[in-house]
Amino acid sequence: MGKVIWAPSALKDVESIAEYISKDSDYMAALFVRRIKDSIERLKEFPFSGRVIPEIGDQLRREIIYRAHTE
């Protein structure tokens, strides 16, 4: 099983996005955060399912691209 380490900037981004969404809907903000966390959790079981971060190029460092919250 893999280990997921969140970049501090990524956590701050998720928090900021959730805060923005919550201006319209607390429910949608919570749903957005839950879906982000769920998509990241899959990396623990399937560590190579994420995309190699192009700027880094290290096969062991992956990222998940998440769609807009309105979809």
PDB file of N, H, CA, C and O in Angstrom:
ATOM      1  N   MET A   1       0.838  -1.178   0.000  1.00  0.00           N
ATOM      2  CA  MET A   1       0.000   0.000   0.000  1.00  0.00           C
ATOM      3  C   MET A   1       0.887   1.247   0.000  1.00  0.00           C
ATOM      4  O   MET A   1       1.882   1.310   0.722  1.00  0.00           O
ATOM      5  N   GLY A   2       0.523   2.219  -0.801  1.00  0.00           N
ATOM      6  H   GLY A   2      -0.286   2.168  -1.387  1.00  0.00           H
ATOM      7  CA  GLY A   2       1.295   3.449  -0.921  1.00  0.00           C
ATOM      8  C   GLY A   2       1.001   4.441   0.198  1.00  0.00           C
ATOM      9  O   GLY A   2       0.104   4.239   1.016  1.00  0.00           O
ATOM     10  N   LYS A   3       1.766   5.493   0.210  1.00  0.00           N
ATOM     11  H   LYS A   3       2.495   5.657  -0.455  1.00  0.00           H
ATOM     12  CA  LYS A   3       1.594   6.558   1.186  1.00  0.00           C
ATOM     13  C   LYS A   3       1.299   7.849   0.428  1.00  0.00           C
ATOM     14  O   LYS A   3       1.966   8.168  -0.556  1.00  0.00           O
ATOM     15  N   VAL A   4       0.303   8.580   0.890  1.00  0.00           N
ATOM     16  H   VAL A   4      -0.239   8.321   1.689  1.00  0.00           H
ATOM     17  CA  VAL A   4      -0.066   9.849   0.273  1.00  0.00           C
ATOM     18  C   VAL A   4       0.418  10.986   1.165  1.00  0.00           C
ATOM     19  O   VAL A   4       0.114  11.034   2.357  1.00  0.00           O
ATOM     20  N   ILE A   5       1.167  11.884   0.574  1.00  0.00           N
ATOM     21  H   ILE A   5       1.414  11.845  -0.394  1.00  0.00           H
ATOM     22  CA  ILE A   5       1.627  13.075   1.291  1.00  0.00           C
ATOM     23  C   ILE A   5       1.088  14.286   0.553  1.00  0.00           C
ATOM     24  O   ILE A   5       1.418  14.510  -0.611  1.00  0.00           O
ATOM     25  N   TRP A   6       0.272  15.055   1.221  1.00  0.00           N
ATOM     26  H   TRP A   6       0.003  14.873   2.168  1.00  0.00           H
ATOM     27  CA  TRP A   6      -0.307  16.254   0.633  1.00  0.00           C
ATOM     28  C   TRP A   6       0.689  17.395   0.721  1.00  0.00           C
ATOM     29  O   TRP A   6       1.289  17.620   1.772  1.00  0.00           O
ATOM     30  N   ALA A   7       0.864  18.103  -0.360  1.00  0.00           N
ATOM     31  H   ALA A   7       0.377  17.920  -1.214  1.00  0.00           H
ATOM     32  CA  ALA A   7       1.655  19.326  -0.328  1.00  0.00           C
ATOM     33  C   ALA A   7       0.854  20.358   0.463  1.00  0.00           C
ATOM     34  O   ALA A   7      -0.361  20.454   0.290  1.00  0.00           O
ATOM     35  N   PRO A   8       1.510  21.126   1.322  1.00  0.00           N
ATOM     36  CA  PRO A   8       0.782  22.152   2.078  1.00  0.00           C
ATOM     37  C   PRO A   8      -0.016  23.093   1.172  1.00  0.00           C
ATOM     38  O   PRO A   8      -1.118  23.511   1.527  1.00  0.00           O
ATOM     39  N   SER A   9       0.534  23.422   0.018  1.00  0.00           N
ATOM     40  H   SER A   9       1.430  23.083  -0.270  1.00  0.00           H
ATOM     41  CA  SER A   9      -0.180  24.310  -0.909  1.00  0.00           C
ATOM     42  C   SER A   9      -1.441  23.648  -1.451  1.00  0.00           C
ATOM     43  O   SER A   9      -2.434  24.329  -1.706  1.00  0.00           O
ATOM     44  N   ALA A  10      -1.414  22.326  -1.630  1.00  0.00           N
ATOM     45  H   ALA A  10      -0.607  21.772  -1.423  1.00  0.00           H
ATOM     46  CA  ALA A  10      -2.593  21.609  -2.124  1.00  0.00           C
ATOM     47  C   ALA A  10      -3.706  21.631  -1.077  1.00  0.00           C
ATOM     48  O   ALA A  10      -4.873  21.838  -1.411  1.00  0.00           O
ATOM     49  N   LEU A  11      -3.345  21.421   0.176  1.00  0.00           N
ATOM     50  H   LEU A  11      -2.397  21.253   0.447  1.00  0.00           H
ATOM     51  CA  LEU A  11      -4.345  21.476   1.242  1.00  0.00           C
ATOM     52  C   LEU A  11      -4.957  22.867   1.342  1.00  0.00           C
ATOM     53  O   LEU A  11      -6.165  23.015   1.529  1.00  0.00           O
ATOM     54  N   LYS A  12      -4.122  23.870   1.218  1.00  0.00           N
ATOM     55  H   LYS A  12      -3.140  23.750   1.066  1.00  0.00           H
ATOM     56  CA  LYS A  12      -4.616  25.252   1.269  1.00  0.00           C
ATOM     57  C   LYS A  12      -5.541  25.533   0.089  1.00  0.00           C
ATOM     58  O   LYS A  12      -6.563  26.201   0.245  1.00  0.00           O
ATOM     59  N   ASP A  13      -5.184  25.026  -1.092  1.00  0.00           N
ATOM     60  H   ASP A  13      -4.353  24.484  -1.219  1.00  0.00           H
ATOM     61  CA  ASP A  13      -6.025  25.218  -2.280  1.00  0.00           C
ATOM     62  C   ASP A  13      -7.400  24.575  -2.094  1.00  0.00           C
ATOM     63  O   ASP A  13      -8.421  25.187  -2.409  1.00  0.00           O
ATOM     64  N   VAL A  14      -7.424  23.357  -1.589  1.00  0.00           N
ATOM     65  H   VAL A  14      -6.595  22.861  -1.334  1.00  0.00           H
ATOM     66  CA  VAL A  14      -8.699  22.663  -1.380  1.00  0.00           C
ATOM     67  C   VAL A  14      -9.545  23.443  -0.377  1.00  0.00           C
ATOM     68  O   VAL A  14     -10.749  23.613  -0.569  1.00  0.00           O
ATOM     69  N   GLU A  15      -8.913  23.909   0.682  1.00  0.00           N
ATOM     70  H   GLU A  15      -7.935  23.771   0.838  1.00  0.00           H
ATOM     71  CA  GLU A  15      -9.625  24.692   1.690  1.00  0.00           C
ATOM     72  C   GLU A  15     -10.194  25.984   1.087  1.00  0.00           C
ATOM     73  O   GLU A  15     -11.341  26.343   1.354  1.00  0.00           O
ATOM     74  N   SER A  16      -9.402  26.665   0.288  1.00  0.00           N
ATOM     75  H   SER A  16      -8.471  26.373   0.072  1.00  0.00           H
ATOM     76  CA  SER A  16      -9.848  27.916  -0.332  1.00  0.00           C
ATOM     77  C   SER A  16     -11.003  27.681  -1.308  1.00  0.00           C
ATOM     78  O   SER A  16     -11.960  28.454  -1.348  1.00  0.00           O
ATOM     79  N   ILE A  17     -10.903  26.613  -2.088  1.00  0.00           N
ATOM     80  H   ILE A  17     -10.126  25.985  -2.056  1.00  0.00           H
ATOM     81  CA  ILE A  17     -11.966  26.292  -3.044  1.00  0.00           C
ATOM     82  C   ILE A  17     -13.250  25.947  -2.299  1.00  0.00           C
ATOM     83  O   ILE A  17     -14.332  26.403  -2.669  1.00  0.00           O
ATOM     84  N   ALA A  18     -13.126  25.141  -1.248  1.00  0.00           N
ATOM     85  H   ALA A  18     -12.248  24.771  -0.947  1.00  0.00           H
ATOM     86  CA  ALA A  18     -14.306  24.765  -0.458  1.00  0.00           C
ATOM     87  C   ALA A  18     -14.952  26.001   0.174  1.00  0.00           C
ATOM     88  O   ALA A  18     -16.177  26.116   0.212  1.00  0.00           O
ATOM     89  N   GLU A  19     -14.140  26.904   0.658  1.00  0.00           N
ATOM     90  H   GLU A  19     -13.145  26.811   0.626  1.00  0.00           H
ATOM     91  CA  GLU A  19     -14.667  28.142   1.242  1.00  0.00           C
ATOM     92  C   GLU A  19     -15.440  28.946   0.190  1.00  0.00           C
ATOM     93  O   GLU A  19     -16.507  29.489   0.476  1.00  0.00           O
ATOM     94  N   TYR A  20     -14.901  29.014  -1.006  1.00  0.00           N
ATOM     95  H   TYR A  20     -14.034  28.573  -1.238  1.00  0.00           H
ATOM     96  CA  TYR A  20     -15.563  29.731  -2.094  1.00  0.00           C
ATOM     97  C   TYR A  20     -16.896  29.072  -2.451  1.00  0.00           C
ATOM     98  O   TYR A  20     -17.910  29.754  -2.602  1.00  0.00           O
ATOM     99  N   ILE A  21     -16.890  27.745  -2.584  1.00  0.00           N
ATOM    100  H   ILE A  21     -16.067  27.191  -2.462  1.00  0.00           H
ATOM    101  CA  ILE A  21     -18.112  27.011  -2.938  1.00  0.00           C
ATOM    102  C   ILE A  21     -19.158  27.170  -1.842  1.00  0.00           C
ATOM    103  O   ILE A  21     -20.350  27.268  -2.132  1.00  0.00           O
ATOM    104  N   SER A  22     -18.723  27.197  -0.591  1.00  0.00           N
ATOM    105  H   SER A  22     -17.754  27.117  -0.355  1.00  0.00           H
ATOM    106  CA  SER A  22     -19.664  27.269   0.532  1.00  0.00           C
ATOM    107  C   SER A  22     -20.451  28.579   0.552  1.00  0.00           C
ATOM    108  O   SER A  22     -21.481  28.665   1.222  1.00  0.00           O
ATOM    109  N   LYS A  23     -19.990  29.585  -0.161  1.00  0.00           N
ATOM    110  H   LYS A  23     -19.154  29.516  -0.705  1.00  0.00           H
ATOM    111  CA  LYS A  23     -20.754  30.834  -0.248  1.00  0.00           C
ATOM    112  C   LYS A  23     -22.103  30.592  -0.909  1.00  0.00           C
ATOM    113  O   LYS A  23     -23.075  31.295  -0.633  1.00  0.00           O
ATOM    114  N   ASP A  24     -22.154  29.591  -1.785  1.00  0.00           N
ATOM    115  H   ASP A  24     -21.364  29.021  -2.010  1.00  0.00           H
ATOM    116  CA  ASP A  24     -23.403  29.224  -2.451  1.00  0.00           C
ATOM    117  C   ASP A  24     -24.065  28.020  -1.795  1.00  0.00           C
ATOM    118  O   ASP A  24     -25.291  27.944  -1.712  1.00  0.00           O
ATOM    119  N   SER A  25     -23.241  27.073  -1.327  1.00  0.00           N
ATOM    120  H   SER A  25     -22.245  27.135  -1.394  1.00  0.00           H
ATOM    121  CA  SER A  25     -23.812  25.836  -0.789  1.00  0.00           C
ATOM    122  C   SER A  25     -22.804  25.113   0.101  1.00  0.00           C
ATOM    123  O   SER A  25     -21.753  24.673  -0.363  1.00  0.00           O
ATOM    124  N   ASP A  26     -23.140  24.997   1.386  1.00  0.00           N
ATOM    125  H   ASP A  26     -23.994  25.355   1.764  1.00  0.00           H
ATOM    126  CA  ASP A  26     -22.289  24.233   2.305  1.00  0.00           C
ATOM    127  C   ASP A  26     -22.242  22.763   1.893  1.00  0.00           C
ATOM    128  O   ASP A  26     -21.205  22.106   1.983  1.00  0.00           O
ATOM    129  N   TYR A  27     -23.392  22.266   1.439  1.00  0.00           N
ATOM    130  H   TYR A  27     -24.234  22.799   1.366  1.00  0.00           H
ATOM    131  CA  TYR A  27     -23.466  20.871   1.014  1.00  0.00           C
ATOM    132  C   TYR A  27     -22.509  20.603  -0.147  1.00  0.00           C
ATOM    133  O   TYR A  27     -21.757  19.628  -0.118  1.00  0.00           O
ATOM    134  N   MET A  28     -22.532  21.463  -1.168  1.00  0.00           N
ATOM    135  H   MET A  28     -23.142  22.255  -1.192  1.00  0.00           H
ATOM    136  CA  MET A  28     -21.668  21.259  -2.337  1.00  0.00           C
ATOM    137  C   MET A  28     -20.191  21.405  -1.961  1.00  0.00           C
ATOM    138  O   MET A  28     -19.336  20.714  -2.515  1.00  0.00           O
ATOM    139  N   ALA A  29     -19.896  22.296  -1.029  1.00  0.00           N
ATOM    140  H   ALA A  29     -20.591  22.858  -0.579  1.00  0.00           H
ATOM    141  CA  ALA A  29     -18.511  22.454  -0.577  1.00  0.00           C
ATOM    142  C   ALA A  29     -18.031  21.172   0.099  1.00  0.00           C
ATOM    143  O   ALA A  29     -16.924  20.703  -0.162  1.00  0.00           O
ATOM    144  N   ALA A  30     -18.868  20.612   0.966  1.00  0.00           N
ATOM    145  H   ALA A  30     -19.767  20.994   1.178  1.00  0.00           H
ATOM    146  CA  ALA A  30     -18.510  19.364   1.659  1.00  0.00           C
ATOM    147  C   ALA A  30     -18.388  18.214   0.666  1.00  0.00           C
ATOM    148  O   ALA A  30     -17.493  17.377   0.783  1.00  0.00           O
ATOM    149  N   LEU A  31     -19.290  18.177  -0.310  1.00  0.00           N
ATOM    150  H   LEU A  31     -20.017  18.857  -0.405  1.00  0.00           H
ATOM    151  CA  LEU A  31     -19.245  17.129  -1.334  1.00  0.00           C
ATOM    152  C   LEU A  31     -17.960  17.236  -2.154  1.00  0.00           C
ATOM    153  O   LEU A  31     -17.324  16.224  -2.450  1.00  0.00           O
ATOM    154  N   PHE A  32     -17.585  18.447  -2.515  1.00  0.00           N
ATOM    155  H   PHE A  32     -18.102  19.268  -2.275  1.00  0.00           H
ATOM    156  CA  PHE A  32     -16.356  18.676  -3.269  1.00  0.00           C
ATOM    157  C   PHE A  32     -15.149  18.143  -2.488  1.00  0.00           C
ATOM    158  O   PHE A  32     -14.323  17.420  -3.044  1.00  0.00           O
ATOM    159  N   VAL A  33     -15.047  18.495  -1.216  1.00  0.00           N
ATOM    160  H   VAL A  33     -15.719  19.082  -0.764  1.00  0.00           H
ATOM    161  CA  VAL A  33     -13.917  18.048  -0.393  1.00  0.00           C
ATOM    162  C   VAL A  33     -13.915  16.531  -0.270  1.00  0.00           C
ATOM    163  O   VAL A  33     -12.863  15.901  -0.384  1.00  0.00           O
ATOM    164  N   ARG A  34     -15.083  15.940  -0.038  1.00  0.00           N
ATOM    165  H   ARG A  34     -15.937  16.451   0.055  1.00  0.00           H
ATOM    166  CA  ARG A  34     -15.154  14.478   0.084  1.00  0.00           C
ATOM    167  C   ARG A  34     -14.714  13.792  -1.205  1.00  0.00           C
ATOM    168  O   ARG A  34     -13.992  12.795  -1.161  1.00  0.00           O
ATOM    169  N   ARG A  35     -15.139  14.313  -2.340  1.00  0.00           N
ATOM    170  H   ARG A  35     -15.725  15.122  -2.376  1.00  0.00           H
ATOM    171  CA  ARG A  35     -14.756  13.707  -3.622  1.00  0.00           C
ATOM    172  C   ARG A  35     -13.261  13.863  -3.899  1.00  0.00           C
ATOM    173  O   ARG A  35     -12.630  12.955  -4.441  1.00  0.00           O
ATOM    174  N   ILE A  36     -12.704  14.997  -3.534  1.00  0.00           N
ATOM    175  H   ILE A  36     -13.216  15.735  -3.094  1.00  0.00           H
ATOM    176  CA  ILE A  36     -11.254  15.187  -3.681  1.00  0.00           C
ATOM    177  C   ILE A  36     -10.517  14.143  -2.842  1.00  0.00           C
ATOM    178  O   ILE A  36      -9.614  13.464  -3.330  1.00  0.00           O
ATOM    179  N   LYS A  37     -10.912  14.028  -1.583  1.00  0.00           N
ATOM    180  H   LYS A  37     -11.645  14.580  -1.186  1.00  0.00           H
ATOM    181  CA  LYS A  37     -10.253  13.067  -0.681  1.00  0.00           C
ATOM    182  C   LYS A  37     -10.418  11.636  -1.176  1.00  0.00           C
ATOM    183  O   LYS A  37      -9.474  10.848  -1.121  1.00  0.00           O
ATOM    184  N   ASP A  38     -11.605  11.297  -1.657  1.00  0.00           N
ATOM    185  H   ASP A  38     -12.372  11.937  -1.702  1.00  0.00           H
ATOM    186  CA  ASP A  38     -11.846   9.941  -2.180  1.00  0.00           C
ATOM    187  C   ASP A  38     -10.953   9.652  -3.387  1.00  0.00           C
ATOM    188  O   ASP A  38     -10.397   8.560  -3.503  1.00  0.00           O
ATOM    189  N   SER A  39     -10.817  10.627  -4.282  1.00  0.00           N
ATOM    190  H   SER A  39     -11.268  11.514  -4.187  1.00  0.00           H
ATOM    191  CA  SER A  39      -9.991  10.394  -5.468  1.00  0.00           C
ATOM    192  C   SER A  39      -8.519  10.248  -5.098  1.00  0.00           C
ATOM    193  O   SER A  39      -7.795   9.480  -5.733  1.00  0.00           O
ATOM    194  N   ILE A  40      -8.079  10.961  -4.099  1.00  0.00           N
ATOM    195  H   ILE A  40      -8.667  11.585  -3.583  1.00  0.00           H
ATOM    196  CA  ILE A  40      -6.690  10.858  -3.645  1.00  0.00           C
ATOM    197  C   ILE A  40      -6.449   9.544  -2.904  1.00  0.00           C
ATOM    198  O   ILE A  40      -5.380   8.945  -3.019  1.00  0.00           O
ATOM    199  N   GLU A  41      -7.448   9.102  -2.145  1.00  0.00           N
ATOM    200  H   GLU A  41      -8.317   9.588  -2.052  1.00  0.00           H
ATOM    201  CA  GLU A  41      -7.304   7.859  -1.384  1.00  0.00           C
ATOM    202  C   GLU A  41      -7.002   6.662  -2.282  1.00  0.00           C
ATOM    203  O   GLU A  41      -6.343   5.715  -1.853  1.00  0.00           O
ATOM    204  N   ARG A  42      -7.480   6.700  -3.524  1.00  0.00           N
ATOM    205  H   ARG A  42      -8.016   7.469  -3.873  1.00  0.00           H
ATOM    206  CA  ARG A  42      -7.227   5.557  -4.418  1.00  0.00           C
ATOM    207  C   ARG A  42      -5.737   5.375  -4.673  1.00  0.00           C
ATOM    208  O   ARG A  42      -5.294   4.279  -5.018  1.00  0.00           O
ATOM    209  N   LEU A  43      -4.961   6.444  -4.504  1.00  0.00           N
ATOM    210  H   LEU A  43      -5.320   7.334  -4.223  1.00  0.00           H
ATOM    211  CA  LEU A  43      -3.515   6.327  -4.698  1.00  0.00           C
ATOM    212  C   LEU A  43      -2.872   5.398  -3.661  1.00  0.00           C
ATOM    213  O   LEU A  43      -1.820   4.815  -3.923  1.00  0.00           O
ATOM    214  N   LYS A  44      -3.494   5.258  -2.494  1.00  0.00           N
ATOM    215  H   LYS A  44      -4.349   5.731  -2.281  1.00  0.00           H
ATOM    216  CA  LYS A  44      -2.946   4.352  -1.483  1.00  0.00           C
ATOM    217  C   LYS A  44      -2.958   2.908  -1.980  1.00  0.00           C
ATOM    218  O   LYS A  44      -1.999   2.164  -1.775  1.00  0.00           O
ATOM    219  N   GLU A  45      -4.052   2.521  -2.633  1.00  0.00           N
ATOM    220  H   GLU A  45      -4.831   3.126  -2.799  1.00  0.00           H
ATOM    221  CA  GLU A  45      -4.161   1.156  -3.142  1.00  0.00           C
ATOM    222  C   GLU A  45      -3.580   0.989  -4.533  1.00  0.00           C
ATOM    223  O   GLU A  45      -3.082  -0.081  -4.884  1.00  0.00           O
ATOM    224  N   PHE A  46      -3.644   2.043  -5.317  1.00  0.00           N
ATOM    225  H   PHE A  46      -4.048   2.912  -5.032  1.00  0.00           H
ATOM    226  CA  PHE A  46      -3.164   1.997  -6.699  1.00  0.00           C
ATOM    227  C   PHE A  46      -2.206   3.164  -6.935  1.00  0.00           C
ATOM    228  O   PHE A  46      -2.554   4.117  -7.631  1.00  0.00           O
ATOM    229  N   PRO A  47      -1.007   3.096  -6.363  1.00  0.00           N
ATOM    230  CA  PRO A  47      -0.099   4.246  -6.388  1.00  0.00           C
ATOM    231  C   PRO A  47       0.333   4.700  -7.774  1.00  0.00           C
ATOM    232  O   PRO A  47       0.779   5.836  -7.929  1.00  0.00           O
ATOM    233  N   PHE A  48       0.215   3.861  -8.766  1.00  0.00           N
ATOM    234  H   PHE A  48      -0.148   2.938  -8.640  1.00  0.00           H
ATOM    235  CA  PHE A  48       0.607   4.267 -10.115  1.00  0.00           C
ATOM    236  C   PHE A  48      -0.590   4.693 -10.963  1.00  0.00           C
ATOM    237  O   PHE A  48      -0.464   4.850 -12.177  1.00  0.00           O
ATOM    238  N   SER A  49      -1.752   4.882 -10.330  1.00  0.00           N
ATOM    239  H   SER A  49      -1.854   4.755  -9.344  1.00  0.00           H
ATOM    240  CA  SER A  49      -2.939   5.280 -11.081  1.00  0.00           C
ATOM    241  C   SER A  49      -2.966   6.782 -11.354  1.00  0.00           C
ATOM    242  O   SER A  49      -3.669   7.233 -12.258  1.00  0.00           O
ATOM    243  N   GLY A  50      -2.227   7.538 -10.602  1.00  0.00           N
ATOM    244  H   GLY A  50      -1.656   7.171  -9.868  1.00  0.00           H
ATOM    245  CA  GLY A  50      -2.155   8.975 -10.853  1.00  0.00           C
ATOM    246  C   GLY A  50      -1.185   9.274 -11.977  1.00  0.00           C
ATOM    247  O   GLY A  50      -0.414   8.416 -12.408  1.00  0.00           O
ATOM    248  N   ARG A  51      -1.241  10.495 -12.434  1.00  0.00           N
ATOM    249  H   ARG A  51      -1.867  11.192 -12.083  1.00  0.00           H
ATOM    250  CA  ARG A  51      -0.358  10.940 -13.513  1.00  0.00           C
ATOM    251  C   ARG A  51       0.990  11.365 -12.943  1.00  0.00           C
ATOM    252  O   ARG A  51       1.050  12.024 -11.905  1.00  0.00           O
ATOM    253  N   VAL A  52       2.068  10.987 -13.620  1.00  0.00           N
ATOM    254  H   VAL A  52       2.019  10.451 -14.463  1.00  0.00           H
ATOM    255  CA  VAL A  52       3.389  11.474 -13.235  1.00  0.00           C
ATOM    256  C   VAL A  52       3.365  12.988 -13.377  1.00  0.00           C
ATOM    257  O   VAL A  52       2.906  13.513 -14.391  1.00  0.00           O
ATOM    258  N   ILE A  53       3.853  13.683 -12.373  1.00  0.00           N
ATOM    259  H   ILE A  53       4.226  13.257 -11.549  1.00  0.00           H
ATOM    260  CA  ILE A  53       3.858  15.146 -12.403  1.00  0.00           C
ATOM    261  C   ILE A  53       4.894  15.590 -13.425  1.00  0.00           C
ATOM    262  O   ILE A  53       6.090  15.384 -13.219  1.00  0.00           O
ATOM    263  N   PRO A  54       4.453  16.202 -14.531  1.00  0.00           N
ATOM    264  CA  PRO A  54       5.376  16.531 -15.628  1.00  0.00           C
ATOM    265  C   PRO A  54       6.564  17.392 -15.208  1.00  0.00           C
ATOM    266  O   PRO A  54       7.679  17.193 -15.690  1.00  0.00           O
ATOM    267  N   GLU A  55       6.326  18.344 -14.312  1.00  0.00           N
ATOM    268  H   GLU A  55       5.420  18.505 -13.920  1.00  0.00           H
ATOM    269  CA  GLU A  55       7.404  19.245 -13.901  1.00  0.00           C
ATOM    270  C   GLU A  55       8.479  18.538 -13.082  1.00  0.00           C
ATOM    271  O   GLU A  55       9.616  19.003 -12.998  1.00  0.00           O
ATOM    272  N   ILE A  56       8.104  17.399 -12.476  1.00  0.00           N
ATOM    273  H   ILE A  56       7.180  17.022 -12.545  1.00  0.00           H
ATOM    274  CA  ILE A  56       9.044  16.672 -11.619  1.00  0.00           C
ATOM    275  C   ILE A  56       9.645  15.478 -12.363  1.00  0.00           C
ATOM    276  O   ILE A  56      10.853  15.247 -12.306  1.00  0.00           O
ATOM    277  N   GLY A  57       8.790  14.719 -13.065  1.00  0.00           N
ATOM    278  H   GLY A  57       7.808  14.907 -13.112  1.00  0.00           H
ATOM    279  CA  GLY A  57       9.263  13.593 -13.861  1.00  0.00           C
ATOM    280  C   GLY A  57       9.677  12.367 -13.071  1.00  0.00           C
ATOM    281  O   GLY A  57      10.284  11.457 -13.636  1.00  0.00           O
ATOM    282  N   ASP A  58       9.374  12.312 -11.795  1.00  0.00           N
ATOM    283  H   ASP A  58       8.881  13.051 -11.336  1.00  0.00           H
ATOM    284  CA  ASP A  58       9.711  11.177 -10.940  1.00  0.00           C
ATOM    285  C   ASP A  58       8.539  10.202 -10.951  1.00  0.00           C
ATOM    286  O   ASP A  58       7.419  10.586 -10.615  1.00  0.00           O
ATOM    287  N   GLN A  59       8.777   8.945 -11.332  1.00  0.00           N
ATOM    288  H   GLN A  59       9.687   8.633 -11.605  1.00  0.00           H
ATOM    289  CA  GLN A  59       7.723   7.932 -11.415  1.00  0.00           C
ATOM    290  C   GLN A  59       7.019   7.690 -10.081  1.00  0.00           C
ATOM    291  O   GLN A  59       5.889   7.201 -10.059  1.00  0.00           O
ATOM    292  N   LEU A  60       7.665   8.024  -8.981  1.00  0.00           N
ATOM    293  H   LEU A  60       8.583   8.422  -8.998  1.00  0.00           H
ATOM    294  CA  LEU A  60       7.079   7.792  -7.664  1.00  0.00           C
ATOM    295  C   LEU A  60       6.200   8.950  -7.193  1.00  0.00           C
ATOM    296  O   LEU A  60       5.514   8.824  -6.179  1.00  0.00           O
ATOM    297  N   ARG A  61       6.208  10.049  -7.896  1.00  0.00           N
ATOM    298  H   ARG A  61       6.765  10.152  -8.720  1.00  0.00           H
ATOM    299  CA  ARG A  61       5.395  11.219  -7.512  1.00  0.00           C
ATOM    300  C   ARG A  61       4.265  11.371  -8.528  1.00  0.00           C
ATOM    301  O   ARG A  61       4.492  11.553  -9.724  1.00  0.00           O
ATOM    302  N   ARG A  62       3.044  11.289  -8.010  1.00  0.00           N
ATOM    303  H   ARG A  62       2.860  11.140  -7.038  1.00  0.00           H
ATOM    304  CA  ARG A  62       1.859  11.274  -8.869  1.00  0.00           C
ATOM    305  C   ARG A  62       0.894  12.378  -8.485  1.00  0.00           C
ATOM    306  O   ARG A  62       0.940  12.910  -7.376  1.00  0.00           O
ATOM    307  N   GLU A  63       0.020  12.711  -9.420  1.00  0.00           N
ATOM    308  H   GLU A  63      -0.017  12.279 -10.321  1.00  0.00           H
ATOM    309  CA  GLU A  63      -1.026  13.679  -9.151  1.00  0.00           C
ATOM    310  C   GLU A  63      -2.332  13.187  -9.758  1.00  0.00           C
ATOM    311  O   GLU A  63      -2.347  12.415 -10.716  1.00  0.00           O
ATOM    312  N   ILE A  64      -3.416  13.653  -9.174  1.00  0.00           N
ATOM    313  H   ILE A  64      -3.403  14.280  -8.395  1.00  0.00           H
ATOM    314  CA  ILE A  64      -4.748  13.354  -9.680  1.00  0.00           C
ATOM    315  C   ILE A  64      -5.330  14.671 -10.197  1.00  0.00           C
ATOM    316  O   ILE A  64      -5.326  15.675  -9.484  1.00  0.00           O
ATOM    317  N   ILE A  65      -5.820  14.668 -11.414  1.00  0.00           N
ATOM    318  H   ILE A  65      -5.823  13.853 -11.993  1.00  0.00           H
ATOM    319  CA  ILE A  65      -6.480  15.830 -11.985  1.00  0.00           C
ATOM    320  C   ILE A  65      -7.966  15.682 -11.684  1.00  0.00           C
ATOM    321  O   ILE A  65      -8.588  14.680 -12.037  1.00  0.00           O
ATOM    322  N   TYR A  66      -8.521  16.685 -11.031  1.00  0.00           N
ATOM    323  H   TYR A  66      -8.016  17.499 -10.744  1.00  0.00           H
ATOM    324  CA  TYR A  66      -9.926  16.620 -10.629  1.00  0.00           C
ATOM    325  C   TYR A  66     -10.751  17.617 -11.425  1.00  0.00           C
ATOM    326  O   TYR A  66     -10.311  18.744 -11.655  1.00  0.00           O
ATOM    327  N   ARG A  67     -11.919  17.222 -11.840  1.00  0.00           N
ATOM    328  H   ARG A  67     -12.276  16.307 -11.653  1.00  0.00           H
ATOM    329  CA  ARG A  67     -12.782  18.079 -12.649  1.00  0.00           C
ATOM    330  C   ARG A  67     -13.455  19.165 -11.798  1.00  0.00           C
ATOM    331  O   ARG A  67     -13.365  19.152 -10.570  1.00  0.00           O
ATOM    332  N   ALA A  68     -14.114  20.082 -12.459  1.00  0.00           N
ATOM    333  H   ALA A  68     -14.188  20.092 -13.456  1.00  0.00           H
ATOM    334  CA  ALA A  68     -14.808  21.164 -11.767  1.00  0.00           C
ATOM    335  C   ALA A  68     -15.907  20.612 -10.857  1.00  0.00           C
ATOM    336  O   ALA A  68     -16.482  19.559 -11.132  1.00  0.00           O
ATOM    337  N   HIS A  69     -16.185  21.316  -9.797  1.00  0.00           N
ATOM    338  H   HIS A  69     -15.718  22.171  -9.573  1.00  0.00           H
ATOM    339  CA  HIS A  69     -17.171  20.836  -8.813  1.00  0.00           C
ATOM    340  C   HIS A  69     -18.602  20.854  -9.341  1.00  0.00           C
ATOM    341  O   HIS A  69     -19.478  20.214  -8.759  1.00  0.00           O
ATOM    342  N   THR A  70     -18.849  21.563 -10.414  1.00  0.00           N
ATOM    343  H   THR A  70     -18.138  22.082 -10.886  1.00  0.00           H
ATOM    344  CA  THR A  70     -20.217  21.685 -10.924  1.00  0.00           C
ATOM    345  C   THR A  70     -20.610  20.533 -11.829  1.00  0.00           C
ATOM    346  O   THR A  70     -21.779  20.417 -12.198  1.00  0.00           O
ATOM    347  N   GLU A  71     -19.669  19.681 -12.196  1.00  0.00           N
ATOM    348  H   GLU A  71     -18.720  19.775 -11.896  1.00  0.00           H
ATOM    349  CA  GLU A  71     -20.000  18.585 -13.102  1.00  0.00           C
ATOM    350  C   GLU A  71     -20.647  17.446 -12.355  1.00  0.00           C
ATOM    351  O   GLU A  71     -20.996  16.431 -12.959  1.00  0.00           O
TER     352      GLU A  71
END
